[in-house]
């Protein structure tokens, strides 16, 4: 890790179709090998699936609520103190909360075999929206780990 200066975070541009920075971040998380048009097709296809299943709700609101449900508030980080490594619970910065939530949604959608990615992503978003699914289970796991290691919270700095 470089010790020269802090990396400057650039603002995420809003996507053309929904005018939302969150959708752009989702597209960038889905993207593999620089194929942005393929990633956009997947994400917009997933939104079409969401609208087809429930025409009354906006896919942006569903995505926003799903990400809010999947965001971790605490996580553990390994700290080495006096020859021993402790799992120290830390609060998660806002930007990392969004990154982790989106990554979990995409990874668990990708892990669904035998289903097209757009359908799997739509299903994962709907489950997270309802407070269920793999991304929510992962968040609960991370919170449980932080809760179990609360005794080492005094090692954070």
PyMOL commands that set and color helices and strands:
alter all, ss='L'
color gray80, all
select helices_A, chain A and resi 21-30+36-53+59-70+94-110+117-129+134-148+150-155
alter helices_A, ss='H'
color red, helices_A
select strands_A, chain A and resi 74-81+84-91
alter strands_A, ss='S'
color yellow, strands_A
deselect
rebuild
show_as cartoon
